[in-house]
């Protein structure tokens, strides 16, 4: 399990992996096409996460907290799948 914050322990699973890849593709698109700031991208994706009900929405919000790391890894040449494994969202 990965320690996210004071009261949440997170275990990688298929849903989180899919959610991470979904978010990762949106982040990459916003970087490449939208040329948006990390702050703008984070707010945009938070809005989407808030529409997702249940555990997927919670996972989505945890993934949003990693967007700065995600963009840094994209800059280093990693792809979405590699990044989601590195960040611990994929088993």
C-alpha positions, 0 to 999 in steps of 0.5 A, spaced: 500 500 500 502 507 498 501 512 504 497 518 501 495 522 507 494 522 514 488 517 514 488 514 507 492 508 505 491 506 498 492 499 495 493 499 487 488 496 483 485 495 476 480 501 477 485 506 480 490 504 474 485 505 469 483 512 472 490 514 472 491 512 465 485 516 463 487 522 467 494 521 465 492 522 457 488 528 459 494 531 462 498 529 456 493 532 452 492 539 456 500 539 456 501 538 448 495 541 445 492 546 450 499 549 453 496 550 460 499 551 466 499 545 471 494 549 476 489 550 470 490 543 468 489 541 476 483 545 476 480 542 470 481 535 472 478 536 479 472 538 476 471 532 472 473 528 478 468 531 482 463 528 477 465 521 478 461 518 483 463 512 488 471 510 489 473 512 482 472 519 484 476 518 490 481 515 486 481 520 481 482 526 486 488 522 489 491 522 482 490 529 481 494 530 487 500 527 483 499 531 477 505 535 478 509 529 478 506 526 472 508 532 468 515 532 470 515 524 468 512 526 461 518 531 461 523 526 462 520 522 456 515 517 460 509 515 457 502 514 461 502 507 463 509 507 465 507 514 469 501 510 473 506 504 475 511 509 477 506 513 481 503 506 484 496 507 481 497 500 477 499 494 481 
